[in-house]
Amino acid sequence: MFLKRIDVTGFKSFADHTEIAFSPGITAVVGPNGSGKSNIADAIRWVLGEQSARTLRGAKMEDVIFAGTETRRAINFCEVSLTLDNSDQHLGVVFDEVTVTRRMYRSGESEYMINKQACRLKDIAELFMDSGMGRESYSIIGQGKIDEMLSTRAEDRRGAFEDAAGIVKFKFRKKEAERRLAETDQNITRVDDILDELHRQAGPLEEEAVRARKYQMLQEEHQALDIGLLVHDIEEQTERWQDAQSASVQAVAQRDTAKILVTEVEQTLAVQRSALDDRRRSAEVLQRQHVDVIEQRQRLQGQLALHQERASNAERSAADKAKQIEGVMEELGELERDLTVAAERLDDVTAQMEIKSSELEAAANAVDPGVKARLEAEIARLNEEYIELHHQSAGFRNEIKMAEEYLTQDEQKRERLGAEQARHLADEQQLEEEFLEQQQRVRSFEEDLAQLQKQLGEIATLQRDHAAAEANSVAAIHRVESETASLVSRLELLSELESGYDGYALGAKTVLQAASKKRLDGIHGPVAGLIRVEKAHEAAIETALGGALQNIVVDSEAAGRSAIDFLKQRHAGRATFLPLSVIRSRMLQSGDRDKLKGQAGVVGIGSDLVGCDDIYRPVMEHLLGNVVVTDNLVHANAVAKVLNYRIRIVSLEGDVVNPGGAMTGGSISRKGPGLLGRSRERQEVERQIAEKKKAIDDLRAKQAELRRSVEKTSEAQRRAIADQEKQRGELEQARALTQDLKMRLETVKDKRQAVEWELSELTLGHTGWLERLQTAKAGLATVITAIQETEQGLEETRRSLAERESSLTQAQDVLTAVRVEMATLTQAKNSVLQQMNDLKTRANRLHSRSKQLQMETDELRLSQDNELRAATSVEQTLGAAEAQLSELEQGTAAVRQEVQRLEAEVAELERTIRRRQQELTTADELVHRAEVAQQRIDADLKHALDRMGETHKMTFEWAREHHRLTLAVPEAKQRAESLRRQMGQMGQVHLGAIEEWERLSERLSFLTREREDLREAQNQLEAVISEMDEEMSKRFAETFEAIRQEFHVSFRQLFGGGKADLALTNPDDLLQTGVEVIAQPPGKKLQNLNLLSGGERALTAMALLFAILRVRPVPFCVLDEVEAALDEANVSRFAQQLRSFSDETQFIVVTHRRGTMEEADALYGVTMQESGVSNLIGVRLEDQNLDSDIETA
């Protein structure tokens, strides 16, 4: 795994999108101070999740967004993307390439993405956790931070060791488990508190429930006595009411005579008022038309002015657009001239670049540093050869003997290494199989854990849904129960009214009550009880039937006579009877029916609008067969006129046009349903009650099902949490085993590769010894000749080297100058190209603007023509309106004269009716006195009935049948008073205590079970935390000891000697202990770290870093000027250490030091060609001259 590239947009000084590609090995980032090179390291730290603005060298997090310069505007967001090669699955995800992106807006909003998929900061932290690559890990050491590895407290220094030990995830999960444990402890405490409180409430509440049950027994006995006394009182009131009813009937007869006289005058007055209303409506219609025409005239005048103004505005706008087009064309001409100048400048720069390119090529050919190196190597070789030849003659025999011995030893060593190689290959194959198998187990555990997490999320959502549904169910049950109670009360009242024939005259009521008790035979019932009428037709049918609603249908005339005799014997009033044996239909004639066809507003014939059994159809046709029903009074008048005022017409609102033309109407004052609506309403209420009860049953069943679902869900949640914790433990064990196998596999691979390298070296050495043997034998004969030739060649090579050094210096200077000029011309060419692109973009926009302006001008000209045509049309319409206004004024005057005449006639009729009404008032007073007496009895009776319904929730008939007094009235009253005193002596009694005690008992049982479940969860979490502590202690101890041993080695390598060590501040507590660093540079005494020099402290910190990297290598490491405090010799050691690690770890180094640059495989230069904006120049250093590359960067 390695860092492939980083994409930066708008981050700090990198205003433009910048892509930095990295390759394995060492990449150095150089540049002058303030150029922004350290911003690359900050970008890497920021994209990995850094949240501290101070760590990123800012005051607030918004400071990382490019803030603008004198020539550039600030931008509103920044974005950094880090792309990693994950083909070895180092990150534990299945992607071969992983891109982590962080975006921040100036508003403060942030976005995080992994492979372009939105995620949380927590997801990124977990992705890099225990990988050594997090924002706080030892793989990213920022500017000036290398010294902090030694300056921080010993307890804080352990963070790098924890990261290396791979226990960061364990710590994170331990915190999660401790958080859940704390929540569980809180829940247990809360449940215990609730249980304590409930136990304190239980005793008093149980006593209260016992008192409530005793109170209920007394209350029930008192209620039975109260109902019996109430029944006795209602029966007495009923007898008084019947006496008052007889007096009222006699007074009503006198009043009816007076009403007839008033009605005759009212009918005449109604006709005149109708005519007057018609004329007034005509006058109003003419007046409204007059006003409408005036308004139309004003509106047309306004429209005319508006069209004229719009036409004028369109003309002015078109002129303005023409001027704008001229301006745009002039600006286009200037842009074309600028483009011509820029093109000429581009040609000039291109020509200069071609010249300089030739010069650069010539200068580069002249500068060939390899020639000097070859000459120096040749001199060294000749010197060595010269010396060797002088000794070869004496050493040839020893050389031959030594070569033969070495060849024999090589053969023996080759056999031993071959056996080791085979053994290592077998071990490597076995470990690879175990490693792949363990990786599969880890993936399986991760998938199971993800599934459990998803299941827990679904359970939590389901629990919230269940809670909301249960609350809604309880509220719905309460609401429906309340509605049902109201409907039951209403039903009881309606049933009581029906069974008591409330609203019927005394005679009809007496007969019907006697028939219900089987005292009279042949009685079918009242007309109101035998018909069915739709609600929309009730008012019309009740008005049409009037008192006939109380007519009683009987079998025959004999049954009617028996009923009449019954009323006479009891002086119980009068009633009308309709014998089915003789009653005959009265229907409209066919001619009248034909006239109704096609008439507007006709609803139908009265008898056709009611439903009844076939046996009663003649009765309905007798009563309603010649009644026509219309939708309103206006249509009723029209129909009456068509039928020559011979038929009774009734509207749906209850207005009547009587035969002869008289009309009756107005508002109907009624607080409840009439006789027709009462039965319909009772059936409707019964249906609604049945529906409500079914709804309650359904809701209760649903509520019970919800509670069962809640219990099942809670149980599923507990099981899922336990499974999750178990899976997490197994996953961590599997990951630990995987990591161990990986390290063992890498160790075996290293051993195998070492053996293979040694075998390769043996092969090369064997060939070399053979050649040396042959050379020794051949050279013995020619050694003297070779010595002479060597002396001559050495002299000639030294002369050539002196000449080459002089020419090389001159060519180097020329090459540097040409490169600088070439870079300047390249920048100038890019600037001219950018300028030409900007000019072409502006020209395109101006061309588009010119076309748009021309289209707008054409549209304005067209709009002007349309407005002028519209103005002409409005002028013509305005003339017609003036003529219509004159005609309306003449018609209005004539209608007003007719209205004045009719108003005089109506006034005279009103004076006449006032006289008749005075006579009626006298008769009304007699009726009123009779009615007042009856109303007092009605009020008492109603109060008693209401009390029966509201207090005891039962009807009088049911109470009379089931609650007769068994005691005499005085004794019953005494007993009721005694019960009242006993209940009063008991004081305030909480009747709800019975139900509360039952609920409390149930809740106590539930909470006890809940506490046991929480205790079990607590024990499980404590066991998991204990296991994690043990594993973390073990890993930390092993890793610390390994780093300690490597620190000994790396310290001596960097210092060239000396001693160093690591120690734990509290070895007994491996989870909290700090780490002390002990250092003794060569030639110095063991001393406190604070007394070391800056360079020594930096080297010590680097030694610790390299020790950690040896124990726990990381894919890449970012170092920001960590060697700034070192001298040149130590920089070389530091660079060599980097090179030794570069095979396993990719290094990105921000540096100023030449020694570090020389070891780099790739070099990036950061410059600010534009003030405040960083630019990047990169080059690979293979086969490149470092001096020239640094100057170019």
URKA-V669500 format. One record per helix or strand of 2 or more residues. SS is the DSSP state (hx for helix, st for strand). FROM is the first residue (numbers start at 0). TO is the last residue. If there is no record, write none. Layout:
ss:SS from:FROM to:TO
ss:SS from:FROM to:TO
This chain:
ss:st from:1 to:8
ss:st from:17 to:20
ss:st from:25 to:29
ss:hx from:37 to:46
ss:hx from:60 to:63
ss:st from:76 to:84
ss:st from:96 to:104
ss:st from:109 to:113
ss:st from:116 to:118
ss:hx from:120 to:127
ss:st from:139 to:140
ss:hx from:147 to:150
ss:hx from:153 to:164
ss:hx from:167 to:365
ss:hx from:368 to:498
ss:hx from:505 to:515
ss:st from:522 to:525
ss:hx from:526 to:529
ss:st from:531 to:532
ss:hx from:534 to:549
ss:st from:551 to:553
ss:hx from:556 to:569
ss:st from:576 to:578
ss:hx from:589 to:595
ss:st from:601 to:604
ss:hx from:605 to:608
ss:st from:609 to:610
ss:hx from:613 to:623
ss:st from:626 to:629
ss:hx from:632 to:641
ss:st from:647 to:650
ss:st from:655 to:656
ss:st from:662 to:663
ss:hx from:674 to:951
ss:hx from:955 to:961
ss:hx from:968 to:984
ss:hx from:992 to:1054
ss:st from:1058 to:1063
ss:st from:1074 to:1079
ss:hx from:1088 to:1090
ss:hx from:1093 to:1110
ss:st from:1115 to:1119
ss:hx from:1127 to:1140
ss:st from:1145 to:1149
ss:hx from:1153 to:1158
ss:st from:1161 to:1169
ss:st from:1172 to:1179
ss:hx from:1185 to:1191
